């Protein structure tokens, strides 16, 4: 006799999401759409897991998840939409990939891990009522979250929806536009109790940048290693739940615009960057472009700092310690409070980097401008050259720095990345949630402190650039400015390297500056031999000057 399937009833918050216009996106460019869907699903799945949700069904672009808390379900949906909105800014409107999300509370039946019932169907119908990039919730959910989340809601009234016998009373969650403002709300919109409480009581909100606790910079000395901040102190902050809790080895946590400049060397080194220019006076504060801080900190700034009225200020360090205050009695009080709170957080994290005001009110006042960044993509994966990370082989760095990496990076949990400057400076972030977040923050922090664009050399436990071992790296290679190459040949070197997008690449020159090429090699030795042989056909006394993104010399 066949075993009878056990059905279990329960009450759950049901989350339904799918991508608006997905069929059109696939029809226009199937491969690119599927690639981005996989990347976006990684973000969605990660936020759901961290909010305590469980994905119980997927089909194509659709995701169904359950939560034990309606508050966590809505907070998760907001975080997803804010995070994906920043990623979509890199694409034209016709190619943006945006989710609609619907959430309800209902009685559902669980069968073999799947959930069935009206709760699931209503969540799917609410998702259909949501705006592109928006969230639609039922009245039951609204009653649970209205005074617990600092967002606004618009009453959409009772809506007739397909295959549901009674109308569904729906509310729209106000999502932020690209300019940072909140979409206008219809009749019934209201500001949540948390927002009113924060503004009326002039609450000070301090957020530790999540991955920033796990950073390190190696220059000419050893900075004190970061440590875990006081948990009791962090718990006392009004909205500390928005920031991921740090761990002793680092903390868990796209997209910043790269600095303008010439294209990067095709070999992988970032293009030379000028010193960052001073910030333009009266530039408007935008949470999505704040450097150094985590994606979750940006979301919190957009949610709580941007809409706050009255006197407010925001301070940060280059390794992502932040503090912001709202509802202060004067501008001077706001600036002083933000700096003081930031100093306290930096001190408890044993950070040697100083706090500086980034914004006062809605105006950026940070004097150093945006950090120099290399052009996108910041990471190129090539199985031919990638190999396991070994701190002893990190290029350009000194032995004390390598020892720090061996102790603090090699054993740290993922996600993690190392950004390297041309003078051997490096910054690493560990214990992050998303690869693009730790990559961006490592480059921003390294660039700000090195004064030039840095290079991602390691992601998680692998070198992601060709790191020479047969020869010794001495700096970053830029064909356009390398004086050993004859001036009339430099453009050709850059062009040939641009066409050699994979494998080991080496450049040799002779006494007359004529270049020789060893391109797309399967090993470092192959590239070196090819470059020397090619150079010897047109010059004499040839020597290798570059391997991958690095200038080199004999060991």
SULURCOR-V988332 format. One record per pair of residues at least 24 apart in sequence whose ideal C-beta (glycine too) atoms are under 6 Angstrom apart, sorted by the first residue. I is the first residue (numbers start at 0). J is the second residue. D is the distance in Angstrom with one decimal. If there is no record, write none. Layout:
BEGIN
((I | J | D) (I | J | D))
END
This chain:
BEGIN
((4 | 110 | 6.0) (6 | 108 | 5.3) (6 | 110 | 5.5) (7 | 109 | 4.5) (8 | 108 | 5.6) (10 | 106 | 5.7) (11 | 65 | 4.4) (11 | 107 | 5.6) (12 | 66 | 4.2) (12 | 69 | 4.4) (12 | 72 | 4.2) (12 | 104 | 5.2) (13 | 65 | 6.0) (13 | 103 | 5.6) (13 | 118 | 4.8) (13 | 119 | 5.5) (13 | 122 | 4.0) (14 | 64 | 4.3) (14 | 72 | 5.2) (14 | 102 | 5.3) (15 | 63 | 5.5) (15 | 101 | 4.8) (15 | 122 | 3.9) (15 | 123 | 4.7) (15 | 126 | 4.4) (16 | 62 | 4.8) (16 | 98 | 4.7) (16 | 100 | 4.5) (17 | 60 | 5.1) (17 | 61 | 4.1) (18 | 60 | 4.2) (18 | 96 | 5.7) (18 | 98 | 5.7) (19 | 97 | 5.4) (19 | 99 | 5.6) (19 | 131 | 4.4) (21 | 60 | 4.4) (35 | 96 | 5.6) (42 | 82 | 5.7) (43 | 79 | 5.6) (45 | 432 | 5.8) (46 | 75 | 5.2) (46 | 78 | 5.2) (46 | 79 | 5.0) (47 | 75 | 5.9) (50 | 75 | 3.8) (55 | 113 | 5.6) (55 | 114 | 5.1) (56 | 113 | 5.8) (69 | 104 | 5.6) (69 | 140 | 4.8) (69 | 143 | 4.0) (69 | 144 | 5.7) (70 | 144 | 5.2) (70 | 147 | 5.1) (72 | 102 | 5.2) (73 | 144 | 5.0) (76 | 100 | 4.7) (76 | 134 | 4.8) (78 | 298 | 5.7) (80 | 132 | 5.8) (80 | 174 | 5.8) (81 | 298 | 4.5) (82 | 294 | 5.7) (85 | 253 | 5.6) (85 | 254 | 5.6) (85 | 287 | 4.9) (86 | 253 | 5.3) (89 | 254 | 5.7) (97 | 131 | 4.9) (97 | 132 | 4.1) (99 | 126 | 5.0) (99 | 129 | 4.1) (100 | 126 | 6.0) (100 | 129 | 5.9) (100 | 134 | 4.7) (101 | 125 | 3.0) (101 | 126 | 3.2) (101 | 129 | 5.8) (101 | 135 | 5.1) (102 | 136 | 4.8) (102 | 140 | 5.3) (103 | 137 | 3.9) (103 | 140 | 6.0) (104 | 139 | 4.4) (104 | 140 | 5.6) (121 | 167 | 5.9) (124 | 160 | 3.8) (125 | 169 | 5.9) (128 | 169 | 5.5) (133 | 174 | 5.2) (134 | 172 | 4.0) (135 | 169 | 5.4) (135 | 171 | 5.8) (136 | 170 | 5.2) (138 | 168 | 4.0) (141 | 170 | 4.5) (146 | 192 | 3.9) (148 | 191 | 5.8) (149 | 191 | 5.4) (149 | 193 | 4.3) (149 | 194 | 4.4) (149 | 303 | 5.9) (151 | 184 | 5.6) (151 | 188 | 5.5) (151 | 190 | 5.8) (153 | 184 | 4.1) (153 | 185 | 4.4) (153 | 188 | 4.7) (154 | 187 | 2.9) (175 | 301 | 5.7) (179 | 285 | 5.6) (179 | 305 | 5.2) (198 | 326 | 4.9) (201 | 326 | 3.5) (202 | 237 | 4.7) (203 | 324 | 4.7) (203 | 340 | 6.0) (204 | 237 | 5.4) (204 | 238 | 5.0) (204 | 303 | 6.0) (204 | 323 | 5.9) (205 | 236 | 4.9) (205 | 322 | 4.4) (205 | 340 | 4.8) (205 | 344 | 6.0) (206 | 242 | 4.5) (206 | 296 | 5.4) (206 | 299 | 5.7) (206 | 321 | 5.6) (207 | 242 | 5.7) (207 | 344 | 5.7) (208 | 292 | 4.7) (208 | 293 | 5.3) (208 | 296 | 5.4) (208 | 319 | 3.0) (208 | 320 | 5.9) (208 | 321 | 5.5) (209 | 242 | 5.6) (209 | 243 | 4.3) (209 | 250 | 4.9) (209 | 251 | 5.6) (209 | 252 | 4.7) (209 | 293 | 4.2) (209 | 295 | 5.8) (210 | 250 | 5.6) (210 | 252 | 4.9) (210 | 293 | 5.5) (210 | 428 | 4.4) (210 | 431 | 4.6) (210 | 437 | 5.7) (210 | 440 | 6.0) (211 | 318 | 4.9) (211 | 319 | 2.6) (211 | 320 | 5.8) (212 | 245 | 4.3) (212 | 250 | 4.4) (212 | 348 | 5.5) (213 | 249 | 2.3) (213 | 250 | 5.5) (213 | 428 | 5.6) (213 | 429 | 4.0) (213 | 430 | 5.3) (214 | 318 | 4.3) (214 | 426 | 5.8) (214 | 428 | 5.5) (215 | 427 | 5.8) (216 | 426 | 5.2) (216 | 448 | 5.7) (217 | 400 | 3.6) (217 | 425 | 5.4) (218 | 424 | 5.6) (221 | 399 | 5.8) (222 | 351 | 5.1) (223 | 349 | 4.8) (225 | 348 | 5.6) (225 | 349 | 5.7) (226 | 349 | 4.9) (228 | 347 | 4.4) (228 | 348 | 5.4) (229 | 347 | 5.5) (241 | 299 | 4.3) (248 | 411 | 4.7) (249 | 411 | 5.3) (249 | 429 | 3.4) (249 | 430 | 3.5) (250 | 430 | 5.3) (251 | 430 | 5.1) (251 | 431 | 5.7) (251 | 432 | 4.8) (252 | 293 | 4.2) (252 | 294 | 5.7) (252 | 295 | 6.0) (252 | 431 | 4.4) (252 | 432 | 4.3) (252 | 436 | 4.6) (253 | 435 | 4.7) (255 | 439 | 5.5) (257 | 372 | 4.1) (257 | 374 | 5.3) (258 | 371 | 4.8) (258 | 372 | 4.9) (263 | 373 | 5.4) (263 | 374 | 4.9) (264 | 477 | 5.6) (265 | 496 | 4.0) (265 | 497 | 3.7) (266 | 476 | 6.0) (266 | 496 | 5.0) (266 | 504 | 5.6) (266 | 547 | 5.4) (266 | 548 | 4.8) (267 | 464 | 4.9) (267 | 547 | 5.7) (267 | 548 | 3.7) (268 | 454 | 6.0) (268 | 475 | 4.2) (268 | 476 | 5.5) (268 | 548 | 3.5) (269 | 373 | 3.1) (269 | 452 | 3.7) (269 | 454 | 5.4) (271 | 477 | 5.8) (272 | 371 | 3.6) (272 | 451 | 4.9) (272 | 452 | 4.1) (274 | 450 | 5.6) (275 | 367 | 5.7) (275 | 368 | 4.0) (275 | 370 | 6.0) (275 | 371 | 5.7) (276 | 368 | 4.9) (277 | 368 | 5.7) (278 | 363 | 5.5) (278 | 365 | 5.4) (278 | 368 | 4.9) (281 | 362 | 5.7) (282 | 363 | 4.5) (284 | 358 | 4.3) (284 | 361 | 5.1) (284 | 363 | 5.3) (290 | 370 | 5.5) (290 | 443 | 4.4) (291 | 315 | 5.9) (291 | 317 | 5.6) (291 | 319 | 4.5) (291 | 443 | 5.4) (291 | 444 | 5.8) (292 | 319 | 5.1) (292 | 321 | 5.6) (294 | 436 | 4.9) (312 | 337 | 3.9) (312 | 359 | 5.0) (313 | 337 | 6.0) (313 | 357 | 5.1) (313 | 358 | 4.4) (314 | 338 | 5.1) (314 | 341 | 4.0) (314 | 354 | 4.8) (314 | 356 | 5.2) (315 | 357 | 4.9) (316 | 345 | 5.7) (316 | 352 | 4.1) (316 | 354 | 5.4) (317 | 352 | 5.3) (317 | 444 | 5.3) (317 | 447 | 4.7) (318 | 350 | 5.9) (318 | 352 | 5.2) (318 | 444 | 5.5) (320 | 344 | 5.0) (320 | 345 | 4.6) (320 | 348 | 6.0) (320 | 350 | 5.6) (370 | 443 | 4.7) (370 | 446 | 3.9) (370 | 447 | 3.9) (371 | 446 | 4.4) (371 | 451 | 5.6) (371 | 452 | 4.6) (372 | 442 | 5.6) (372 | 446 | 5.8) (372 | 452 | 5.8) (373 | 452 | 4.4) (377 | 438 | 5.2) (377 | 455 | 5.5) (378 | 455 | 5.3) (378 | 458 | 5.9) (378 | 463 | 5.4) (381 | 501 | 5.0) (383 | 501 | 5.9) (383 | 502 | 4.7) (384 | 465 | 4.1) (385 | 461 | 5.1) (385 | 463 | 6.0) (386 | 462 | 5.6) (388 | 457 | 5.0) (388 | 460 | 5.0) (388 | 461 | 5.7) (388 | 462 | 5.8) (392 | 466 | 5.8) (394 | 466 | 5.6) (394 | 472 | 3.7) (394 | 549 | 6.0) (395 | 423 | 4.0) (395 | 472 | 5.7) (396 | 423 | 4.9) (396 | 425 | 6.0) (413 | 459 | 4.9) (416 | 441 | 4.7) (416 | 455 | 5.8) (416 | 458 | 5.1) (417 | 456 | 5.5) (417 | 457 | 4.2) (418 | 442 | 4.9) (418 | 445 | 3.8) (418 | 453 | 4.3) (418 | 455 | 5.6) (419 | 453 | 5.9) (419 | 454 | 5.3) (419 | 456 | 4.7) (420 | 445 | 5.6) (420 | 449 | 3.4) (420 | 453 | 4.8) (421 | 474 | 5.2) (421 | 475 | 4.3) (424 | 449 | 4.6) (464 | 547 | 5.9) (464 | 548 | 5.5) (465 | 503 | 5.5) (465 | 547 | 3.2) (467 | 523 | 5.9) (467 | 546 | 4.3) (467 | 551 | 5.6) (469 | 523 | 5.1) (470 | 551 | 4.1) (471 | 552 | 5.6) (471 | 554 | 4.9) (472 | 549 | 3.9) (472 | 551 | 5.7) (473 | 550 | 4.9) (473 | 552 | 5.5) (474 | 550 | 4.6) (476 | 545 | 4.0) (476 | 549 | 5.8) (476 | 550 | 4.7) (483 | 508 | 5.0) (483 | 544 | 5.5) (484 | 508 | 5.7) (484 | 512 | 5.5) (484 | 514 | 5.7) (485 | 512 | 3.3) (488 | 514 | 5.5) (505 | 530 | 4.0) (505 | 543 | 5.5) (505 | 546 | 5.0) (506 | 530 | 5.9) (506 | 544 | 5.7) (506 | 545 | 4.2) (507 | 531 | 5.1) (507 | 534 | 4.0) (507 | 541 | 4.8) (507 | 543 | 4.8) (508 | 544 | 5.6) (509 | 534 | 5.5) (509 | 538 | 2.5) (509 | 539 | 5.2) (509 | 540 | 5.6) (509 | 541 | 4.5) (510 | 539 | 5.9) (510 | 540 | 4.9) (511 | 538 | 5.2) (513 | 537 | 4.6) (513 | 538 | 4.0) (515 | 541 | 6.0))
END
